[in-house]
Each structure stands twice: as C-alpha cells, then as structure tokens.
Amino acid sequence: MTLHKSILEAFVKLGQFLRDFCNANSEDGEWHTAFTEAITLAKHHNGWFTKENIHYALEGWGELLTDEKLYNWLSSYNLESNHPKTVAIIMAGNIPLVGFHDFLSVLLTGNNVLAKLSSNDKILLPTIAQYLMAVEPLLIERISFTEEKLEHFDAVIATGSNNTARYFEQYFSKKPNIIRRNRNSVAVLTGNESPEELAALGEDIFRYYGLGCRNVSKLFVPEGYDFDAFFKAIYDYNPIIQQAKYANNYDYNKAVYLMSEFSILENGFLMLKEDESYASPIASVFYETYSTIEGLQKKLKKDEDKIQCVVANNLTEHEVSFGTTQRPQLNDYADSVDTVDFLLKTSQI
C-alpha cells in the first residue's frame, strides 16, 4: 500500500467514525468518550462553540470523508511525484475546525503538517489528529502542533485578519505561501424567492452565530424591496437570542446604531442596516439596493476579493444555493485558491 493510499484510508476511517459518532452509533467507546470530552472542553473554552455547532461541523466532515468523495476530489491531481515538505498552517478559530481543510490537504498531498492553532479552537483538531495517528501510525511523524515560534518549515498557509495578513506577507515573504484575509459572503434577493429559500437563507446567516467567512453578512435587494417576507421566513431562528454572547452583541450593536441615529430594521434577534460595507457586526446584516442585475454583477465582480461566496439563484457562475454556505464541498477552496495545486507545486520545488 502506498503512503498516499494509507493516509487517505485513515481519513476514510475518520469519516466513518464521525458519521457514527454524530448519529450516536459509535461502537468505539474509547474514542466516543474522547470526542465527547473534547466537545465539552471546547465549549467551556469558547462560548461560541456550542455542542450543536460542533456537531454540525463534525457531521459536515463525516459526510465528505468517504472513499468516493476523496478519490473524486483528488483524481485530477498527480499525487505521486512530490517530495514531502513541512507546511506550517496558522489557523483561524472563528468557527469549529475552520482549518481542517488545510490540514487534510497538506497530509493527502504527502506533506507534513506543522500547525499553530488559534487560542479559540485548540482542542478539536488535536483530538482528531490523535484518532488519525492511532489508526495510521505513519501519521505520527507527519503531524505536529506548536505554540512556539514557527521554525523548520518549507511553506505556509496562514489565515487571519487584514491586519495580520500584512504581517504574514512580510514575515513569510521568502517562503511559498497562501495568505488569507477577511472575506464575507453575500446573498442576492430578487423578491421572487420562495418562503423555503428565505428560511434556508436563515441557516446561511445564523449558523455559527454569523462568525464564519461563509456566513451571509450582507444582502443585495432590489430597490423598494419589502423585508416582511424575509423576516417572516427566518422567524424560527428566534431562539438564537437566548444565547448570552449573541444577545449581548445584539443589545450592544443596537444601542450603537440607535445612539448614532442610524435607521435599522429589526425583529428582536436580527438587525438590518443599509450599509455599503460587507462585514457586519454580530446579530446584524447589512443590505444594499440595486437597480439592475447587470449593474450588480459588475459590482460583485469588482469586489470579488472581498467576497467568499455568493448566495443566489441563477445569477453568477459560482453561486451557492440558499442554505448551503456552511456545507462546502472538498473543491470549494477558500478565497478561490486551489490549496492542493499550491501544495503539489511546493512539494516539487
């Protein structure tokens, strides 16, 4: 068995375990306990990481880590002609396991992972790594975590804010790198959406409390758009206001808007504010009106470096369906940069 195939099969086993674990069908008591404890610790460490949202992330990866999906994803790449390199991954921590795709890509391309975890998400991935190393001991030498200064690596994938990205670009300029900045996701409404589509949009807005780059933080609506149907469709998400951290952000941002005399629309758990920016605060979504679809398409093209994904219905080539932003496929690369291609080219240097 080749090294590549043995590592791939380790991830297939992980996928089966995650599916069983999330469906309460796990027969492996030791690992079931380990993952249950990790979820509890992660929740205590980061109040945004609720059990529900962690399970949602694990379910998503369980669905993707199958033999068929992994082979289909990697079939267009040449994985055999590389020379293993050590790739440093500086991970974000805004949502559970946000750096897992990079982790997966590095290992499946035959490279070694040197991961620097975010302080907000430092429990879940090491638990997964321990499982992988248990089912495939060859990975013990290929996975490492550090809290110290990164040293002895050949390439880097770093995710951070626009400010930290400037630092990363300077610091890692002599290494092959992928540097990711802030991006946000948008939805385009025409007024012809069904109640089901608008309800699904609520998932794109509220999943992970809106903290992910794939969460919709801005709506584009036609001039004169009536938001009543939107507010009615998302009403079932109202229990989100019972989460203390979310409620505190809602109250704070509402107070700021009102003191600044901004005009807002709100329903008790979400505020809408007309604003040209893309990054809206927690518990609020910005909106902007458009007069023509053609004009909007030009704007989205011009601002594509600020946008992670576009939720729409037959508007753009790479649009995402309503309700699916937090279920990306294996080839849905962050910032539209092909991570696997980058890693393979790096390993050939």
N, C-alpha and C positions, 0 to 999 in steps of 0.2 A: 504494500500500500504506500503511495507517495505521501510525502509530508502534507502537501496541499489537501489531498483527499482525507487524510486523518483529521486535520483541523476542521475541514468542512463537516465531517461527520460528528465532530464534537459539538458544533453549533446546531446540527440537526437534533442531536440528543437533548441539547438545552431547550430547543423549541418544543420538543415533545414534553419535557418536564414542565415548562411554563404553561403549556396548554392544560396539562393535568392539574398543576397547582392551582391555576385560576378557576378551573372547573371543579375543584375540590375532589379530584380523582387521584391525587398523588399517592403512590404506594411506597414511596421512599420517605420513611418517617424522619430520617436524619436531615435530609435536605429540605423537606417540608418545614421542619422546625427551624432550620437555619434561615430560610427565606421569610418565614413568619416573623421571626425575631428581627430580621433586618428591616422589614417594613415598619415594625413598631418603633425601632430606633430611629429610622429615617423620619418618621412622623414627629417624634419628640424633638429631633434635631432641627427640623424645618417645618414650621407650622403650615406652610403652603402644601406640603407633601401629605395630603390625606390618604388614607388607606384606599379609598375609591380611585383616586387619580394614579396612585402607584400601580394598583391592579390594572387600570386601563393601559398604562404603559407596558406592563408585562404581557397583557393579553395581545397587544399590538405586535410585540416582538415574537410571541408564540405563534401568531398567525403567519409571520414572514419567514421564520426559521424552519422551513421544510426543505427536504431534499430537492423537490421540483422547483421551488421558487429561487433557491440559492443557485442551482445549476442554470436556470434560465437567465438569471441576472448576470452571472459570470461567463456565460457561454461565448460572448462576443469578445472576450479579452484573452490574451495569451499569458497564462499564469506560470508557465513552465520555465521561461528564460530569464528569470530575475535573479539578482544577487541580494540576499536578505540584508536589509538596513534597519537601523533602530530609528523609529519615528516617535518623536515626542508629541504628545497630544495634550494641549492645555484646554481643559473642558469648562464649559459654562455650567451653571447649576440652577437655571431658572425653572426648568421642569424636570421631572424624574427621568434619569437615563438619557438626557439630551445628547450626550456624547457617545452613545453606544454605537451608532452607525460608523463613526470614525474608528472606534475600537475594532469593530467587526471587519471593516475594510482593510485595516492595517494587517490583521492576522491572516485573513483569507488571501492576501496578496503575498504571503510568505515572509512578511516583515515582522519585526519585534516592536512591541508596544512599551513606551515609557510614558506613563500617564501622570499628569498633575491634575488632581481633582479639585473642583470647586469646593470651598468650605460648606456650601449649601447642599451639596449632593456627594457625600464621600463615603456612603455606606452601601448603596445598592450595587454599584458596579464591582467593587471588590468581592462581594458575595457571589455575584455571577462568575467572576474570574476564578474564584475558589472551586466552584462547581465544574467549570471547564477544565481546570487543571486536574481535578480528580478523575474525570472521565477520559482525559487525554494528557498523560504526564509530560509529553513533549512540549506542552504549552508552559510548563513551569519555568523554563529558561527563556520564554518569549514574552512573558507578561511581567511588568514591574510597575510599581507605583512609587511616587516620591513626593515628599512635602518640602524638599530642599531645592536649591538652585538646580536647574536642568543642566546636565552635563553628559557628554559622550553620546551624542545623537547625531543622526545624519540628515534629518529633515524634520519639519514641524508643521503641525496643524493646530492653529490657535483660534479660539473663539472668545470674543469679548465685546466691550462697548466700542463706540467710535474713538473714544479717548485712548483706551488701552490698545486698540488696533494700531494707532500711530506709534505707540511704544514698541509693539510687537514688530512692526515693519522695520523699525530702526535696529532693534536688538537682534532680529533673526535675518537680517538682510543678506548675510553670506551663506545662508542655508536654503535649500529648496523649501518653499513654504506655501501654505494656504492660510491666509489671514481673513477671518470673518468679522464683519462689523454688525451694527444694528440693522435689522430689517424688520418690516412689519407686513402683515397681509391685509388685503382689502377685499371687499365684496361689491359687486356691481348689481344694483337693483334697477329694474325697468318699470315696476308696477304691475307686471304680469305674473309674478311669482305665485305659486300655489301656497296655501297655508302650510302644507307639509314642507315645502322648500324653505319657507321663512322659519319654521320651527327648527329645521335642520341647521339653519344659519346660527341659531342659538348655541348649538354644540360648538361651532367654529369660534364663537365669541367667548363662551363661558368655560370651556374645558381648560383645566389647569388655571382657572381664575384669570384667563387672558394673559398669562405671563410668557407664553411661547411666541417665537417669531412667526409661527404659522397660525397663531390666533388672529382673527379678524379684528383690527383695531380702527378700521375706517370703512365707511360706506360711501359709495358714489350713487347718487339718486337723481332722477330727472327733476328738472325744475317743477315746483309745485307738488312734489311728492307728498302723499299723506301717510304718515307713520303709524296710523291707527292699526292697520293690518299687521304691521311688524310687531308692535307692542303686544297685540293680542296673541300672535303666534308664539312669542317667546315667554308668555306668562308662566308656563310650567317650570321655568328655571328660577322662579322667585325664591325657593329655599336657599339659594346661594347667599342671600343676605344674612342668613343665620350663622355663617362662618365669621368669626370675630375679626380676623385680619381683613377680610374683604369688606365687612361692614364699616370698620374704622376708616378704610380708604374711601369708601363711598361718602361717609359723613364729612371727612376732611376735604375731599375734592369738591363736593357740593358747596361747602362753606366758602372755599376759594372762588368758585365760579360766581356765587351769589354776591360776595363782597366785591368782586371785580365787575359786577353788574353785567356778566355775560348772560346771554339768552340760552337757556337749555331746555330740553325736553327730558322728562324722567318719569319713571313708573314705580319708584320705590326700591329698585335694585339695579337699575342701569340708567345712566345719563347719556344723552346725545347732545353734542355740541358742534355747531358749524365751525370748521377749522380746516385750513389747508394742510396742516401737518399730518403725518402718518402715525406717529407714536402717541397714542392716547393714554392717559393715566388709568390705573386700575379702576374698575367699576364705571368706566365711561368709554364711549366710542365716538370718534369724530365722524362728521359727514360733510360732503361737498356735493353741490349740484352740478349737473352737466346739461348742456343744451342739445348736443348731438353725439351719437355714438362714435362717429368718426373723430370728433374732437377729443373725446375721452380716450379713445385708443391711442391717439398721438401722445396724450399726457402720460398714460401708463407706460408707453414705450420710452418716453423721455426720462421717467422716474424709475426705470426698471432696477437700477442699482439700490433703490430704497425698499423694494418690494420683494417679499419672499414668495408669495403665491397670490393668485387672483381667483376668487370665487365668482363664478359667472355661469351663464347659460348661453353657449354659442356666441361668445364674444371674442375670445382670444385663443391662440393655438394651444397654449399650455395651461389653460384654465383648470380649476379644481371644482368638482361638483359640491353642491351645498351639503354641509355636514361631514365632509371628509378631510378637512385640512389636517387633523391630528392623526390621520391614518395614512401617512406617506408610504409609497412603495420603495423597494430597495434601490431603484434607479432614480428616485426623486432626490437629487443631490442638493444639499444646502447651498444657497447662492448660485445655483445652476453650475457649479464647478464639479466636474467629474472626479471624485476623490480616487476612485480605483485607477483611472488613467494616470493621474498625478503620481500615485504610489508606484505604479509599474514603471513609469518613466524614471522616477527617482531611483528605483532599485537597479536600473540599468546603467546608472552613471558610474 
